[in-house]
Amino acid sequence: MSNKEKALMFVGIRDWEGLERMLRSLSNMEFRRMERVMREEVLTELDNEAFWETLLHIIIYKRAGFISGATAVGHLATDGTLNFEAEGVKLLYEHLKETDEGSIVKLCNMMLPALQTEVQVMGLWSAFHVENEVTRLTMLLKVDSPLSYYLIFKTLKLIEDKVVARKCCMSLIKRQDDRAFNAVCIIKAYFGLDDLPGRFSMKIEPYELSHIDRNYDTFCHVLDGKRPKV
């Protein structure tokens, strides 16, 4: 029986002590390989409840080795079964808060790129108590996706701070790609930022501003350099 099969067997019967014994029996080289196997082959086969329970227990066993397993959340996000209200999520948050609070943001940063919808992102932030808008922006600016741009804009609207908006724009300008420049154009127009370096080809008319974040599809339409449908 392979180590993957053993791990799936222990997970299936929720034998966390058995899983820990198996992990302890591995050599250093085998354990490094098992970190990848858990992340890429075991966690990706689990349903929502089993995923969070397993992630919790392997992080309790060795946080540094298994925290990257959080990236495996993508299969749940893609098939729409991701649920941050699972008991395992609450226990994972409590464990990290008590043992290594800095890992909470690290864990969220690992999961955020895999999330597919605004509801999933809000569920992540709620479950792991990421309540500060500036912290949320810092996370979102690490992700290059239409959803991240949409949520950056919506978060900036909540903060209503031109200084923060300008800092976001400066970060996006460094990406030097069309989508980032279009996002800057949107933010620049909405917040009236006239002191940004560079020339921006897309011009947002004042009457179009109220339509930009009417919904996600409309925002993406503008992000692609098209006029908003009014």
ZIPE-V785899 format. One record per residue. RES is the residue in one letter. NEAR is the number of other ideal C-beta (glycine too) atoms within 12 Angstrom. Layout:
BEGIN
res;near
RES;NEAR
RES;NEAR
END
This chain:
BEGIN
res;near
M;10
S;15
N;27
K;24
E;16
K;26
A;39
L;27
M;18
F;29
V;34
G;20
I;15
R;19
D;19
W;25
E;15
G;20
L;33
E;22
R;15
M;30
L;33
R;16
S;15
L;24
S;12
N;13
M;11
E;19
F;23
R;20
R;21
M;33
E;32
R;23
V;30
M;42
R;33
E;19
E;23
V;36
L;41
T;28
E;22
L;31
D;21
N;28
E;22
A;29
F;38
W;37
E;30
T;41
L;42
L;35
H;33
I;40
I;38
I;28
Y;30
K;23
R;28
A;17
G;23
F;36
I;35
S;27
G;38
A;40
T;30
A;35
V;42
G;25
H;24
L;34
A;30
T;16
D;17
G;14
T;21
L;34
N;25
F;33
E;18
A;27
E;18
G;32
V;35
K;21
L;22
L;40
Y;33
E;20
H;27
L;29
K;19
E;14
T;19
D;19
E;17
G;14
S;26
I;33
V;28
K;24
L;38
C;39
N;30
M;29
M;41
L;38
P;25
A;29
L;35
Q;27
T;20
E;27
V;20
Q;32
V;36
M;22
G;27
L;41
W;32
S;20
A;33
F;35
H;23
V;30
E;15
N;17
E;24
V;22
T;23
R;34
L;34
T;23
M;31
L;37
L;33
K;23
V;30
D;22
S;26
P;28
L;30
S;38
Y;41
Y;33
L;35
I;44
F;41
K;29
T;34
L;37
K;25
L;19
I;24
E;15
D;19
K;20
V;16
V;28
A;34
R;24
K;25
C;40
C;38
M;22
S;27
L;39
I;26
K;17
R;23
Q;13
D;16
D;18
R;26
A;32
F;28
N;35
A;44
V;40
C;35
I;44
I;46
K;33
A;30
Y;31
F;28
G;16
L;29
D;12
D;14
L;25
P;15
G;19
R;12
F;25
S;12
M;27
K;17
I;34
E;18
P;13
Y;12
E;25
L;26
S;16
H;24
I;38
D;32
R;20
N;16
Y;25
D;20
T;25
F;36
C;27
H;24
V;37
L;36
D;21
G;22
K;18
R;18
P;28
K;15
V;16
END
